[in-house]
Amino acid sequence: MFSLFFITTLALSQESPRPNVLFLFADDQRADTISAYGNEYIRTPELDRLSEAGFNFRRAYCMGSIHGAVCQPSRAMLMSGRSLYRVPMDLKDTPTLPELFRKAGYATFGTGKWHNGRESFKRSFETGRNLMFHGMSNHEAVPTTHLQADGSYTPEAVAKGFSSELFADAAIGFLESHEKDQPFFCYVSFSSPHDPRQPPEAYREQYAEGRPPLPPNFMPQHPFQNGWLVGRDEVLAPWPRPPEMIRDQLGEYYGMIAHMDAQIGRILRVLERRGMRENTLIVFTADHGLAVGSHGLLGKQNLYEHSMRTPLIVEGPGVQEGESDALVYLFDLFPTLCNAANVSASPGVEGLDLHPVMSGAKTTVRDTIFTTYEDLQRAVCDGDWKLIHYPKIARTQLFHLKEDPHELHDLSADPRQAQRLTVLFEELEEWRRRTDDPHPLHVDTPQTDDIDMSGRAREPDRHQPGWIIEKYFGGDEGH
């Protein structure tokens, strides 16, 4: 069935004009922050329309990270189609997705955040405007540069305007001037809703008046030391986590997403006005999720669903409306987009083509999915059941996601689950072997998992733009 579908796809792509690609990428956006997905507290009309017209992958994951800046390896995997331990963070000597499209005759343009080095961007795109080669920045004072047609970069300078607007402006400028006889690959990488969360005042006010409720899995403190309780992201609120402060942060987070949603709408309207939308594949996703109070955590340096899952929507020619719970990685988009445009993928690509799921020919592309964080945490999930293991402290969690989607009830000590634990541990070890994961699941001398963070931090002045960067990184890239 797969072979027949693949041949049909290629035949159609050879008879029809090659599709354009508009890739919209958010930073730190949880999978549950789209109104169309049942979140009644956030307003995302543009993403709602995209979701309703396109195909939604409801179980899309970032594989994980080798360090606290999870966005960097996530983007490296996305752009290479490779798994975590087989891709360099700067993408050196690694063919990228837009690079292949460029060699296949596409006009390639990029804007926004690129956390994988200037050289790899230059290989990948012909031109780029309002580029941010940093992990984070003050959204009202973004350090930007432009890639010119001769391959040189302009001197970096602080741009005037809000980040999401700057990046949307650059994409719109490209779409307005693009000649329709050449297909394009346009990459728009927002730095929103990454902190510092400072939405424009109108969007802050919307959520300040009716702050979102606490997440169902809110906790004042994580129940044990997971290895990253005092990392950079986790100092954005004191312990125990004050409920009202978490609701304030959620309001700011939602405001950032709602504002980005409006900028996405601006881009899509230009695409429609220029008559290019019908032949444009639109992808919306994010590099990973975020805790924002869930499990007593704030960041993404954990393997719970809220931090590793992302939204993923594909809309455009040949894509049916619908959704799937298939277990997919972000880097599956590499072969998926290559096949849609009849572009030859490079050797070493490990992602799987998602067309059979979108067409209804298959219901899944893999039986289990593996996530990992530093040498501290490992997880495997078969869709219904999920095991998280913490090698340094010899601790394991087992969740029945089908009945406990918020991961609140650890069943690892239930004797009825002993066989399930054995099977999942075997699967975890197999994933480690297949992906060249260098870290063992067990250590000779486990550390204690006891910790009490009460009173360990004061309330920061989160409303001061740029305070995070200045306090923790002296203005450097950050997470």
Backbone torsions as a table, in degrees:
resi	resn	phi	psi	omega
1	MET	NA	-41.3	-179.5
2	PHE	-63.7	-43.2	-176.7
3	SER	-63.9	-42.3	179.2
4	LEU	-62.2	-43.1	-179.6
5	PHE	-64.7	-41.6	-178.0
6	PHE	-62.7	-43.0	178.6
7	ILE	-63.3	-42.5	179.0
8	THR	-61.9	-41.8	179.8
9	THR	-60.1	-45.7	-179.0
10	LEU	-65.1	-39.3	-179.6
11	ALA	-62.9	-43.1	179.4
12	LEU	-64.4	-42.0	-177.0
13	SER	-67.3	-28.7	178.4
14	GLN	-75.3	-29.6	-179.8
15	GLU	-83.4	-27.7	-175.5
16	SER	-104.7	160.2	175.0
17	PRO	-59.8	142.7	178.3
18	ARG	-64.3	136.8	-176.3
19	PRO	-73.2	146.5	166.9
20	ASN	-71.4	162.4	175.5
21	VAL	-129.8	123.8	172.3
22	LEU	-114.3	112.6	-174.9
23	PHE	-108.4	112.3	-178.2
24	LEU	-105.5	122.2	-169.6
25	PHE	-128.4	121.8	178.0
26	ALA	-97.3	167.7	-175.5
27	ASP	-123.1	113.1	178.2
28	ASP	76.2	29.0	-176.8
29	GLN	-97.1	119.2	177.1
30	ARG	-62.7	155.9	-178.8
31	ALA	-70.0	-19.2	-175.0
32	ASP	-99.9	18.4	-175.6
33	THR	-107.0	43.5	173.4
34	ILE	-128.7	130.7	-175.9
35	SER	-59.1	-39.0	-178.0
36	ALA	-64.0	-16.6	179.3
37	TYR	-91.3	10.8	175.2
38	GLY	100.9	5.1	176.9
39	ASN	-86.2	102.7	-175.2
40	GLU	-81.7	-0.5	-175.6
41	TYR	-102.4	-3.8	-179.9
42	ILE	-120.8	148.1	-179.3
43	ARG	-113.8	110.2	-178.8
44	THR	-134.7	64.7	-174.2
45	PRO	-60.7	-35.1	-178.4
46	GLU	-70.6	-45.4	177.4
47	LEU	-67.5	-31.7	176.4
48	ASP	-61.4	-45.6	-179.9
49	ARG	-65.3	-39.6	177.7
50	LEU	-63.0	-42.2	179.4
51	SER	-63.2	-43.1	-177.5
52	GLU	-68.6	-29.8	-178.1
53	ALA	-91.1	-17.8	-172.8
54	GLY	-114.7	-164.1	-179.9
55	PHE	-106.9	132.6	-174.0
56	ASN	-112.4	121.6	172.6
57	PHE	-94.6	108.0	-172.7
58	ARG	-86.5	-6.1	178.6
59	ARG	-128.6	59.2	177.4
60	ALA	-97.7	136.5	-172.5
61	TYR	-129.6	147.2	159.6
62	CYS	-82.7	135.6	-178.4
63	MET	-67.1	-31.3	179.4
64	GLY	141.6	-155.4	-172.4
65	SER	-154.4	154.6	174.4
66	ILE	-96.6	-5.3	178.1
67	HIS	-158.1	179.7	-172.0
68	GLY	-65.4	-27.7	178.2
69	ALA	-82.4	77.7	-172.0
70	VAL	-60.3	-27.6	-177.3
71	CYS	-62.8	-32.9	-176.2
72	GLN	-64.6	-55.3	176.8
73	PRO	-65.4	-32.1	177.6
74	SER	-60.0	-44.0	179.9
75	ARG	-70.9	-35.8	177.2
76	ALA	-63.1	-41.9	178.3
77	MET	-65.5	-44.9	179.6
78	LEU	-57.3	-47.0	-173.7
79	MET	-77.3	-16.8	-179.2
80	SER	-106.5	-21.1	-173.6
81	GLY	74.5	14.0	-175.3
82	ARG	-112.4	160.8	-179.5
83	SER	-81.9	171.5	-166.2
84	LEU	-55.2	-46.5	-172.7
85	TYR	-89.0	9.6	-179.0
86	ARG	-124.5	20.2	179.3
87	VAL	-138.6	132.3	174.8
88	PRO	-74.4	146.0	-175.5
89	MET	-65.6	-27.3	178.6
90	ASP	-93.5	4.9	178.4
91	LEU	59.3	24.2	-179.3
92	LYS	-62.5	133.3	178.6
93	ASP	57.5	24.3	-179.3
94	THR	-120.2	116.1	179.1
95	PRO	-59.5	133.9	-179.9
96	THR	-102.5	161.9	180.0
97	LEU	-57.6	-53.9	179.4
98	PRO	-66.2	-27.7	177.3
99	GLU	-62.2	-42.7	178.2
100	LEU	-65.6	-39.6	177.5
101	PHE	-64.3	-39.4	178.5
102	ARG	-61.5	-45.5	179.4
103	LYS	-66.8	-24.1	179.5
104	ALA	-86.3	5.8	175.4
105	GLY	101.4	5.7	178.1
106	TYR	-81.5	147.2	166.8
107	ALA	-79.7	124.2	-176.4
108	THR	-115.1	130.6	-177.9
109	PHE	-138.0	139.4	178.3
110	GLY	-134.8	150.6	175.8
111	THR	-148.4	152.8	175.6
112	GLY	98.8	-149.6	-172.8
113	LYS	-79.3	131.0	173.7
114	TRP	-135.8	108.8	-170.9
115	HIS	-103.2	24.7	-173.3
116	ASN	-130.6	28.9	172.5
117	GLY	94.0	146.9	-178.0
118	ARG	-71.3	-34.2	-177.5
119	GLU	-65.7	-41.8	-180.0
120	SER	-67.7	-33.5	176.9
121	PHE	-65.8	-43.5	-178.0
122	LYS	-61.9	-36.8	176.2
123	ARG	-66.6	-32.4	-169.4
124	SER	-84.8	-33.1	-171.8
125	PHE	-126.1	143.2	175.4
126	GLU	-70.9	-43.8	179.4
127	THR	-142.7	162.3	176.4
128	GLY	-159.4	143.8	179.1
129	ARG	-129.4	151.3	-179.6
130	ASN	51.4	56.6	-179.3
131	LEU	-92.6	137.7	178.3
132	MET	-118.9	107.1	180.0
133	PHE	-94.3	52.3	179.6
134	HIS	-139.9	161.9	178.6
135	GLY	-78.3	-26.8	-179.0
136	MET	-162.7	164.3	176.4
137	SER	-164.3	166.2	167.5
138	ASN	-59.5	124.2	-176.3
139	HIS	-68.0	-15.3	179.5
140	GLU	-102.7	4.6	178.8
141	ALA	-150.7	69.5	-173.7
142	VAL	-85.0	125.0	174.3
143	PRO	-74.9	116.1	-173.4
144	THR	-127.5	160.9	172.7
145	THR	-144.3	169.0	178.4
146	HIS	-125.0	141.1	172.0
147	LEU	-93.9	119.9	-176.8
148	GLN	-91.5	166.2	-174.7
149	ALA	-61.6	-25.5	179.6
150	ASP	-84.1	4.3	177.6
151	GLY	87.9	5.6	179.1
152	SER	-99.7	155.6	176.2
153	TYR	-102.1	143.7	173.2
154	THR	-75.5	157.3	176.8
155	PRO	-57.6	140.4	-179.8
156	GLU	-68.7	136.8	-179.9
157	ALA	-147.9	153.2	178.4
158	VAL	-74.9	123.5	-178.4
159	ALA	-85.1	152.0	175.7
160	LYS	-91.4	128.4	-179.6
161	GLY	123.3	167.9	-179.0
162	PHE	-83.7	145.8	-172.1
163	SER	-51.7	-53.0	-175.5
164	SER	-62.4	-33.9	177.9
165	GLU	-71.5	-39.8	178.6
166	LEU	-60.9	-44.1	-177.0
167	PHE	-72.5	-37.7	176.1
168	ALA	-65.0	-40.4	177.8
169	ASP	-58.2	-43.3	-179.1
170	ALA	-64.7	-43.1	179.2
171	ALA	-64.0	-41.6	179.2
172	ILE	-63.1	-41.9	177.7
173	GLY	-59.3	-41.0	177.5
174	PHE	-64.8	-48.0	-177.2
175	LEU	-64.7	-35.3	179.8
176	GLU	-65.6	-34.2	-174.0
177	SER	-99.1	-7.2	-174.6
178	HIS	-70.9	135.9	175.8
179	GLU	-81.2	128.3	-170.4
180	LYS	-69.8	-14.0	-176.4
181	ASP	-78.2	-4.8	177.0
182	GLN	-120.0	128.6	177.8
183	PRO	-67.5	154.7	-177.8
184	PHE	-127.1	156.3	169.6
185	PHE	-123.0	108.4	-176.7
186	CYS	-113.2	117.3	-175.4
187	TYR	-108.6	118.0	-178.5
188	VAL	-117.4	104.4	-173.5
189	SER	-108.2	96.0	179.6
190	PHE	-70.2	151.1	172.0
191	SER	-98.9	5.6	176.7
192	SER	-96.9	146.2	6.1
193	PRO	-96.2	30.2	178.0
194	HIS	-56.1	144.1	175.3
195	ASP	-68.5	162.0	1.8
196	PRO	-66.8	128.0	-176.0
197	ARG	-83.0	100.3	-174.8
198	GLN	-133.8	66.3	-176.3
199	PRO	-62.6	152.0	173.5
200	PRO	-50.3	149.0	-168.4
201	GLU	-54.5	-40.0	-178.8
202	ALA	-61.5	-35.5	-179.8
203	TYR	-81.3	-29.9	174.5
204	ARG	-65.3	-42.6	-177.3
205	GLU	-64.8	-37.1	-179.8
206	GLN	-55.1	-41.8	-174.6
207	TYR	-97.1	-11.9	174.3
208	ALA	-74.5	-33.4	-179.3
209	GLU	-73.0	-34.7	178.6
210	GLY	-133.0	74.8	-174.8
211	ARG	-60.5	142.0	178.5
212	PRO	-62.0	152.3	176.0
213	PRO	-72.1	164.8	175.2
214	LEU	-62.9	148.7	176.5
215	PRO	-64.5	152.6	-178.6
216	PRO	-57.2	-26.3	-179.7
217	ASN	-104.8	27.3	174.8
218	PHE	-60.7	139.0	173.8
219	MET	-139.5	146.2	177.2
220	PRO	-65.1	-28.5	179.2
221	GLN	-157.1	146.3	174.7
222	HIS	-62.0	140.2	-171.3
223	PRO	-69.2	-12.0	178.3
224	PHE	-156.5	168.0	-179.5
225	GLN	-76.0	108.4	-177.6
226	ASN	-91.0	1.2	179.0
227	GLY	101.1	-10.2	-176.2
228	TRP	-140.5	36.5	-177.2
229	LEU	-80.1	-14.7	178.4
230	VAL	-119.8	22.3	175.7
231	GLY	-69.8	171.5	-172.8
232	ARG	-53.1	-47.4	-177.1
233	ASP	-65.0	-28.4	-172.7
234	GLU	-81.3	-3.5	-179.7
235	VAL	-96.8	12.8	-178.4
236	LEU	-82.6	3.7	173.6
237	ALA	-160.6	151.9	179.9
238	PRO	-77.8	173.5	174.2
239	TRP	-112.1	140.5	-8.1
240	PRO	-64.9	152.3	-176.1
241	ARG	-63.1	119.1	178.8
242	PRO	-70.8	121.6	-177.6
243	PRO	-53.3	-41.4	-177.6
244	GLU	-68.7	-34.2	177.0
245	MET	-67.9	-39.0	177.8
246	ILE	-64.5	-39.2	177.3
247	ARG	-65.5	-36.3	175.1
248	ASP	-61.8	-45.0	-179.2
249	GLN	-65.0	-39.0	176.4
250	LEU	-62.7	-39.5	177.7
251	GLY	-62.0	-42.3	177.3
252	GLU	-66.2	-40.8	178.8
253	TYR	-61.6	-47.1	178.1
254	TYR	-64.7	-37.1	177.8
255	GLY	-62.6	-40.2	177.7
256	MET	-63.3	-42.8	-179.7
257	ILE	-67.3	-42.7	180.0
258	ALA	-62.6	-39.9	177.8
259	HIS	-66.5	-42.5	176.4
260	MET	-61.1	-40.2	177.9
261	ASP	-56.2	-42.1	179.1
262	ALA	-64.4	-36.2	178.6
263	GLN	-70.1	-35.4	174.9
264	ILE	-61.3	-39.8	176.9
265	GLY	-60.0	-39.8	178.0
266	ARG	-60.7	-43.6	-179.2
267	ILE	-64.9	-45.3	-177.3
268	LEU	-65.5	-33.4	179.0
269	ARG	-67.0	-36.2	176.4
270	VAL	-66.9	-41.7	177.8
271	LEU	-57.4	-43.3	179.4
272	GLU	-68.8	-44.5	-177.1
273	ARG	-62.3	-32.6	-179.4
274	ARG	-87.4	3.1	176.2
275	GLY	70.9	28.1	-176.2
276	MET	-110.2	-5.1	-173.1
277	ARG	-68.8	-37.0	-175.7
278	GLU	-61.4	-27.6	-179.6
279	ASN	-109.7	28.5	-179.5
280	THR	-122.1	123.3	170.6
281	LEU	-78.8	123.2	179.9
282	ILE	-109.7	126.2	176.5
283	VAL	-115.9	130.8	170.1
284	PHE	-124.1	128.5	175.6
285	THR	-158.9	-172.4	178.8
286	ALA	-141.2	163.9	-176.3
287	ASP	-73.2	-28.4	179.2
288	HIS	-177.1	-178.4	178.6
289	GLY	-98.9	-151.9	-175.7
290	LEU	-165.2	148.6	-177.5
291	ALA	-80.0	-51.7	-178.6
292	VAL	46.2	52.3	176.5
293	GLY	103.2	-21.1	179.4
294	SER	-66.2	134.6	-179.3
295	HIS	57.5	24.7	-179.9
296	GLY	73.7	11.2	-177.5
297	LEU	-109.6	163.2	178.7
298	LEU	-120.7	-29.5	-172.0
299	GLY	-99.8	-158.8	-176.9
300	LYS	-114.9	9.2	-176.2
301	GLN	-88.7	56.6	179.3
302	ASN	-158.0	169.6	-174.1
303	LEU	-111.6	16.8	173.9
304	TYR	-68.8	159.9	-176.9
305	GLU	-57.4	-38.7	-176.6
306	HIS	-63.3	-21.9	-176.1
307	SER	-103.3	-27.4	-179.5
308	MET	-97.8	-20.3	179.9
309	ARG	-88.1	150.1	179.6
310	THR	-135.7	159.0	168.5
311	PRO	-70.4	150.9	174.9
312	LEU	-151.6	113.7	-179.6
313	ILE	-124.7	134.5	173.5
314	VAL	-123.6	127.6	-178.2
315	GLU	-139.2	141.5	177.1
316	GLY	148.4	-165.4	-174.5
317	PRO	-61.0	129.5	177.6
318	GLY	81.3	0.0	-178.5
319	VAL	-100.4	123.6	178.9
320	GLN	-81.3	152.4	172.3
321	GLU	-69.0	144.7	176.9
322	GLY	154.1	-171.9	178.4
323	GLU	-151.9	162.7	-178.1
324	SER	-147.8	148.9	172.9
325	ASP	-100.0	17.3	177.2
326	ALA	-58.8	142.4	179.6
327	LEU	-81.0	110.7	-175.9
328	VAL	-129.5	154.3	172.8
329	TYR	-102.3	156.0	174.7
330	LEU	-59.3	-36.2	-176.5
331	PHE	-74.2	-2.9	169.6
332	ASP	-66.6	-18.9	179.1
333	LEU	-66.2	-25.1	-178.7
334	PHE	-58.9	-62.0	179.4
335	PRO	-68.0	-28.0	-179.9
336	THR	-62.9	-47.1	-180.0
337	LEU	-72.2	-37.2	176.9
338	CYS	-59.4	-46.5	-178.9
339	ASN	-66.3	-35.8	179.4
340	ALA	-64.3	-31.9	-177.0
341	ALA	-102.7	5.5	-177.8
342	ASN	58.1	42.4	176.4
343	VAL	-105.6	131.0	-178.5
344	SER	-71.2	126.0	177.2
345	ALA	-74.9	154.2	-177.9
346	SER	-82.9	158.0	175.1
347	PRO	-61.3	148.4	178.1
348	GLY	93.8	-5.8	179.2
349	VAL	-69.9	128.0	-178.1
350	GLU	-107.0	-12.3	178.3
351	GLY	-64.3	160.7	-177.7
352	LEU	-114.9	139.0	-179.9
353	ASP	-64.3	128.9	-176.8
354	LEU	-94.9	1.0	-179.9
355	HIS	-58.0	-40.8	179.5
356	PRO	-60.0	-31.5	176.8
357	VAL	-73.6	-44.2	-178.9
358	MET	-65.4	-29.8	-179.3
359	SER	-84.1	-13.9	-176.0
360	GLY	89.6	1.3	179.8
361	ALA	-69.7	-30.0	178.5
362	LYS	-136.0	157.1	177.9
363	THR	-99.9	-14.8	-178.7
364	THR	-155.3	164.8	176.7
365	VAL	-119.1	-14.7	175.7
366	ARG	-151.9	152.0	-176.8
367	ASP	-81.7	-32.1	-179.8
368	THR	-137.2	164.9	177.6
369	ILE	-133.9	144.9	-172.2
370	PHE	-117.8	132.4	174.9
371	THR	-130.1	154.9	-171.1
372	THR	-151.8	146.8	174.7
373	TYR	-138.7	119.9	-177.0
374	GLU	43.0	-140.6	172.6
375	ASP	-104.4	22.2	-170.3
376	LEU	-102.9	-30.8	-171.1
377	GLN	-145.1	142.0	175.4
378	ARG	-139.4	144.1	179.4
379	ALA	-144.6	151.9	173.0
380	VAL	-140.1	143.0	-176.5
381	CYS	-138.9	136.1	177.1
382	ASP	-103.3	13.8	-178.5
383	GLY	105.4	-52.6	179.3
384	ASP	-96.1	-37.9	-176.6
385	TRP	-117.1	145.0	-177.8
386	LYS	-138.3	130.9	175.8
387	LEU	-111.3	130.4	172.0
388	ILE	-117.3	128.7	-179.3
389	HIS	-122.5	139.9	-179.3
390	TYR	-116.3	92.5	-172.6
391	PRO	-57.9	-39.2	-173.9
392	LYS	-67.6	-24.1	-178.3
393	ILE	-117.1	5.8	178.2
394	ALA	53.3	45.4	-179.1
395	ARG	-122.1	144.9	-178.4
396	THR	-133.5	144.3	172.3
397	GLN	-121.6	146.7	176.1
398	LEU	-133.0	124.3	-178.5
399	PHE	-124.3	139.3	173.5
400	HIS	-95.8	89.9	-172.0
401	LEU	-61.1	-29.6	-179.3
402	LYS	-61.6	-37.3	179.5
403	GLU	-103.2	-16.7	-174.9
404	ASP	-135.1	67.1	-174.6
405	PRO	-64.6	-19.9	-178.9
406	HIS	-92.8	4.9	174.2
407	GLU	55.9	57.4	-178.3
408	LEU	-105.6	-22.5	-172.1
409	HIS	-117.8	100.2	-179.7
410	ASP	-76.5	119.3	-177.2
411	LEU	-104.9	14.8	-174.9
412	SER	-66.0	-25.3	-179.6
413	ALA	-90.2	-2.4	-179.9
414	ASP	-74.1	116.5	-177.7
415	PRO	-59.2	-23.5	178.9
416	ARG	-69.6	-14.9	-178.1
417	GLN	-102.9	10.0	-176.1
418	ALA	-58.4	-45.9	-179.5
419	GLN	-65.5	-39.2	178.4
420	ARG	-61.9	-42.4	177.9
421	LEU	-59.8	-42.7	179.8
422	THR	-60.5	-45.7	-178.5
423	VAL	-64.4	-43.9	-178.3
424	LEU	-69.4	-36.0	175.9
425	PHE	-63.9	-39.5	177.3
426	GLU	-63.7	-40.1	178.2
427	GLU	-66.6	-38.9	177.9
428	LEU	-61.2	-45.0	179.2
429	GLU	-64.9	-37.0	178.2
430	GLU	-65.6	-40.5	176.7
431	TRP	-62.8	-41.8	178.0
432	ARG	-58.1	-43.7	-179.4
433	ARG	-65.5	-45.7	-176.1
434	ARG	-67.4	-28.9	-175.3
435	THR	-102.0	5.0	-178.9
436	ASP	62.2	32.2	175.6
437	ASP	-64.2	119.7	-173.8
438	PRO	-83.9	-3.5	-171.4
439	HIS	-102.1	132.8	-178.7
440	PRO	-73.9	158.5	177.4
441	LEU	-82.7	-10.3	-178.0
442	HIS	-138.5	147.9	176.5
443	VAL	-121.9	157.2	-176.5
444	ASP	-69.2	-37.7	-177.4
445	THR	-126.7	90.9	-179.5
446	PRO	-63.2	147.4	176.5
447	GLN	-86.7	164.8	176.3
448	THR	-73.6	148.5	176.7
449	ASP	-105.3	8.3	179.3
450	ASP	-77.1	138.9	175.5
451	ILE	-163.9	143.7	173.7
452	ASP	-131.3	110.6	-175.4
453	MET	-93.3	2.3	-174.9
454	SER	-53.7	128.2	176.5
455	GLY	74.1	12.2	-175.7
456	ARG	-83.1	-5.3	-179.9
457	ALA	-148.3	149.3	174.7
458	ARG	-95.3	160.3	178.4
459	GLU	-67.7	122.3	179.4
460	PRO	-80.1	162.2	176.0
461	ASP	-86.9	78.8	-174.1
462	ARG	-70.1	-15.4	-177.1
463	HIS	-87.8	-1.5	175.8
464	GLN	-85.7	110.6	-176.1
465	PRO	-55.6	132.4	175.5
466	GLY	82.3	2.2	-175.6
467	TRP	-61.3	-35.3	-178.2
468	ILE	-63.2	-47.9	-177.0
469	ILE	-64.2	-46.4	-177.3
470	GLU	-66.2	-41.5	-174.7
471	LYS	-73.6	-41.2	-171.0
472	TYR	-104.2	-19.9	-176.0
473	PHE	-133.2	0.1	-179.9
474	GLY	60.6	29.7	178.6
475	GLY	91.6	4.5	-177.4
476	ASP	-81.0	-168.0	-166.8
477	GLU	-67.6	-44.9	178.4
478	GLY	75.0	-163.7	-175.6
479	HIS	-109.6	NA	NA
